[in-house]
Amino acid sequence: MPDHSITSLDALSALYPNPVAPASVAKEIDHIDANYAALIAASPFCLLATMGPEGLDCSPRGDKPGFVTVRDAKTLLIPDRKGNNRLDTFKNILSDARIGMLFLIPGYGETLRVNGRAELSCDPELCGGFEMAGKLPACVIVVKVEAAYFQCSRAVVRADLWNPAGHVDRRTLPSAGQILQGITARNTAIETFDGEAYDKALPERVKATLY
């Protein structure tokens, strides 16, 4: 069979011969300006991409709109909220500071991409500025911005992402309990997992452990 792998820049360029649109280059800046700050302030959800010795990770972060704070044009602050304690993102940052962020805003087609370098801080004063429901984050991710640019709306439009009519009926997909039960059932070293009980307790557990 012929090999259709793309293994060189020349081969890649042959597939995409059109020059980059000027706007695609002009929209990238090395800081957060007033317009990009407005997008971050409106966003309740972002994805963090990191890498480290154990591999790649892309983790969701979400809270009230504006939970990511623009401290200044070159610095973003992300409070850590209660999660699963896998610490994949944090372990990666400790070994490789590079980070990529993708901000989404419900009802808004464009997304915002931010690349930079991150560090972790447990400074009491810094954490104190992110108190929610009487609880403080264990630490704050401090991101030094190196590049920021918006992504056009084509992907969101194609996905019809914000259309409520496209929302999936959860009953048509496996639940968290069913997924865990299926995985543990294939591992004889793990005790039998009660997926139904897990699903029944999950909504209240999530509600009680948001912060």
N, C-alpha and C positions, 0 to 999 in steps of 0.2 A: 504493500500500500504506500502511496506517496506520503511524504512527511510534510504536513502543513503547519508545523510549529513556526512561530515567529521568534527568532533568536538574535536579531540584530536591529540596530536603529535604522539601517537602510531599508530592511524589510518592513519595519513598522511605518516608516515615512511613506513607503509606496502604497500602503493601505489608506493613509490619511494625507493625501497630497495637498489639500487646501491649506493655505497659511492660517496661522492663529489670528482670530479676529482681534483688532486693536483693543476693544473693550475687555476682552478676556485677560489681557496683560495689564491694562490701566487700572482694573478694579483691585489689584493686589497691592497692598501697602504694608509697611513694617510696623504698624502700630494700630491702635483702636481709635478711630476718629469719632466724631459725634454721631454720624449715621450708623456706624457699626456698633457703637455703644447703645444706641436705641434698640437695635435688634437683640443684643444680649439682654437688655433690660426686659424685653418682652418675651424672652424664651424661658419656658418651664422645663425644658428637656435638652440634654446634650449627650453626645457620645464621646468617650475618651479613648484614644488609641495610643498604646504604649508598646515597648518591646524590651526584652531582657534576655538573660541567659536561658531561661526556660521556654522562650518563645514569645509569640505575639498575644496581645489582649485588646479587646474592644469592649468597654464597659459602659452601661447606661448610667446617667445621673439625672435626677429630676427633683423638683421642688416648686415652690411658688415662683411665678415669673420674676426674673431678676435675681434668682438665688446665686448665680455667678455674678460677682461684683467686679466692676471696673475700678481698680484703685487709682490707676493713672493710665496714660495712653500706652504704656508698655507693660502693664501688669494686670493680670486677672487673679481673683481669689475664688477658690471653690471649696466650700465647707464640706467635710465628709459627714454624710448622714448614715444612719444605721443600715447595715447590709449583711451579707452572708459571712463576712470575715475571712474570705479567701485571700484578700489583700493582693490580688494579682497586679492591679494597677500600681499599688504602692511599692511592691517588691521590684517591679520593673523600673520605676522612677529612681529607686536607690542605686540601680546599676547603670541605667541609661536615662538621662534627663529628657530626652526628646519626647514630645507629646503632640498629638493631633486632636483637634476638637471639631465636632460638627454640631451646630446649634439648629434646632427645629422650633418653629413657631406655629401652633395650630391655626389654620386658616390662611397662612401666608406661604406663598409658593417658593420663594427663595430660601435657601439655607445659608448659614454662615460658617466658613471654615477658618479655623485659627490654628497655626502651628507655632511651636515655641519650645521652651525648655522649662521643666518643672522641678520644684523642690517641695519638701514637706515641712510644715511648721506646726509646733504645738504651743506656740507663744500664747500665754493666757489672755493677753489683751486682744490679740488677733482672733482667737477662738471666741472670746466673749462678744464680739460683734456679730456673731452668727447664732445666737441663742434662739432656739425654737421650742415651744411647748415646755419651757423651763429646763431644756437640756442643751448642752454645748457639744459641738463636734469634737471628736477626739483629736483631729488635726485639720489643717487647711492646706490645700494644694495651691502653691503660689506659682503662677505661670508667667514667665517672661516671654512676651509676644515677639515673634520674629516675622510672621507673615499673617495677614488677614485678608480674606476676600470672600465675596458672596458667590454662591453657586446658583446658576439660573434655574428656573422653575420646571424645566422639562421633565425631570424624573418624578417630581411630585405631581405634575399634571398627568403624566402617563399612568402613574399609580392611582390617580384619583384619591389621593391619600386622605384628604379632609372631608370626603363625602360620607355623611352618616349612613347613607343607603348602602354603602359598601362594607359596613361593620360586620364582622363575622359573628355568627351565633356560636358562642363558646361551647355549646353542647356538641357541635360537630367536630371538635378537636379534642385530643387527649388532654386531660387535666394534669396539673402538677403531680397529684397523687398517683394517677395512672402511669405517668412517665417514670416516677421513682419506683413504683411497684414492679413495672416491667423490667427495669434495669436490675433491681436487686434480686428478682426472681431468677435471673441468669447467673447470679454469683452465689455459689454455695457457701462462701465464707461469710455472707451477711444474713442476719436473721430475717425471717419473713416480714415484709413491710406492709402495713395496712394503709393502702392508698385512699380508701374511702374515708377513714378516720382523719387522715391528713387533710383531705380536701374540706371536710366539715369544719375543721379547726382553723384552716388557713385564713379566711376573711377576718376573723377577730384577731388572729395573731398579727397579721399585717397591720391592722388598724392600731393595735396596742404598741407596736414597735416601729412606728414611722420615724420617731426621733429618739 
